[in-house]
Amino acid sequence: MFSKAAVQHSLDDLATTTIQLGREFEQSARAVTLGGNSRDHGFVARTLRHLADRDPFDQRYAASFEALRDLVETDLASEVLHTERRYIETHFDRDGQHGEVRDCPVYSERGRELLEVRQTLLRFIAAHEATLDRIAAEMALRVMSLGVV
């Protein structure tokens, strides 16, 4: 059963969001020069070109998004300057504040930019998957309405 709070976005809205996030990711990834070596840089450039051209649904590049996520993580790991111990609140109840001390990475300027690139990429991937799910659902409903089960 669906909750009333669930928001149903149209296929047009999902596709538009995916295309916009793809272009936003392309621009931010170029700005931080994603891909640490010439081989990775060439792969990134080819994949980003499709996002810049508003073509995120070409199935030939579907696996490339996961590879881009791995490249972002690799580049991000190389931008850790050091770690520092911080208190992180885990929850708050009637007994007060509870938490734990964790080692947290401290990033360079480029690392902080890569954190934003990673967030944009993750939002893009989620929108891309939601759009493909919606397309599959609409195709299934169309088949069911034709009585071809």
C-alpha positions in Angstrom: 0.0 0.0 0.0 1.3 3.5 -0.9 1.4 6.2 1.7 -0.2 9.5 0.9 3.1 11.2 1.5 4.6 9.4 -1.5 5.1 11.8 -4.4 4.6 10.4 -7.9 6.7 12.3 -10.4 5.8 12.2 -14.1 8.2 10.4 -16.5 8.8 13.9 -18.1 9.9 15.3 -14.7 12.1 12.3 -13.9 13.8 12.5 -17.3 14.3 16.2 -17.1 15.8 15.9 -13.6 18.2 13.2 -14.8 19.3 15.3 -17.8 19.8 18.4 -15.6 21.8 16.5 -13.0 23.8 14.8 -15.7 24.8 18.2 -17.1 25.5 19.5 -13.6 27.7 16.5 -12.9 29.5 17.0 -16.2 30.3 20.6 -15.5 31.5 20.0 -11.9 33.6 16.9 -12.9 35.3 18.9 -15.6 36.0 21.8 -13.2 37.9 19.5 -10.8 39.5 17.5 -13.6 38.1 14.1 -12.7 40.4 11.2 -13.5 43.9 11.1 -12.2 45.8 9.8 -15.3 45.5 10.1 -19.1 43.6 6.8 -19.5 41.0 7.7 -16.9 40.8 11.3 -18.1 40.0 10.0 -21.6 37.3 7.7 -20.3 35.8 10.5 -18.2 35.8 12.9 -21.2 34.0 10.4 -23.5 31.4 9.6 -20.8 30.9 13.3 -19.8 30.4 14.3 -23.5 27.2 12.3 -23.6 25.9 14.0 -20.4 26.8 17.4 -21.9 24.9 16.5 -25.0 21.8 15.6 -22.9 22.0 11.9 -23.7 22.1 10.1 -20.3 20.0 7.2 -21.4 22.3 5.6 -24.0 22.6 2.0 -22.8 26.2 1.8 -24.0 27.2 4.1 -21.2 25.0 2.7 -18.4 28.0 0.8 -16.8 30.1 3.9 -17.1 28.3 5.6 -14.3 29.5 3.1 -11.8 33.0 3.4 -13.1 32.7 7.2 -12.7 31.7 6.6 -9.1 34.8 4.5 -8.5 37.0 7.2 -10.1 35.4 9.9 -7.9 36.1 7.7 -4.8 39.7 7.1 -5.9 40.3 10.8 -6.5 38.7 11.7 -3.2 40.9 9.2 -1.3 44.0 10.9 -2.7 42.8 14.3 -1.4 42.8 13.3 2.3 45.2 15.5 4.1 44.9 13.9 7.5 42.2 12.6 9.9 40.9 14.1 13.1 38.9 12.7 15.9 35.4 14.2 16.2 32.5 13.5 18.5 29.5 12.4 16.4 26.0 12.5 17.9 24.3 9.2 17.2 21.0 9.9 18.9 19.3 11.9 21.6 16.8 10.6 24.2 15.5 11.4 27.6 18.9 10.5 29.1 20.5 13.1 26.9 22.9 13.2 24.0 24.6 9.9 22.9 27.4 9.6 20.4 30.8 8.3 19.6 34.2 9.5 18.7 35.2 8.8 15.1 38.2 9.5 12.9 37.0 11.8 10.1 39.0 12.7 7.0 40.1 16.3 6.4 40.2 17.1 2.7 42.1 19.5 0.5 40.3 22.2 -1.4 40.0 19.9 -4.4 38.8 17.1 -2.0 36.0 19.3 -0.7 35.0 20.1 -4.4 35.1 16.3 -5.1 32.7 15.7 -2.2 30.2 18.0 -4.0 30.9 16.2 -7.3 30.2 12.9 -5.6 26.9 14.1 -4.2 25.8 15.3 -7.6 26.8 12.0 -9.2 24.9 10.0 -6.6 21.8 12.2 -7.2 22.2 11.7 -10.9 22.5 7.9 -10.6 19.4 7.8 -8.4 17.4 10.0 -10.8 18.6 7.8 -13.7 17.6 4.6 -12.0 14.2 6.1 -11.0 13.6 7.1 -14.6 14.4 3.7 -16.0 12.2 2.1 -13.3 9.3 4.4 -14.3 9.8 3.5 -17.9 9.7 -0.2 -17.1 6.6 0.2 -14.9 4.8 2.1 -17.7 5.7 -0.6 -20.2 4.5 -3.3 -17.8 1.2 -1.5 -17.3 0.8 -1.0 -21.0 1.3 -4.8 -21.6 -1.2 -5.6 -18.8 -3.8 -3.3 -20.2 -3.6 -5.0 -23.6 -4.2 -8.3 -21.9 -0.9 -9.8 -22.9 0.4 -11.3 -19.7 
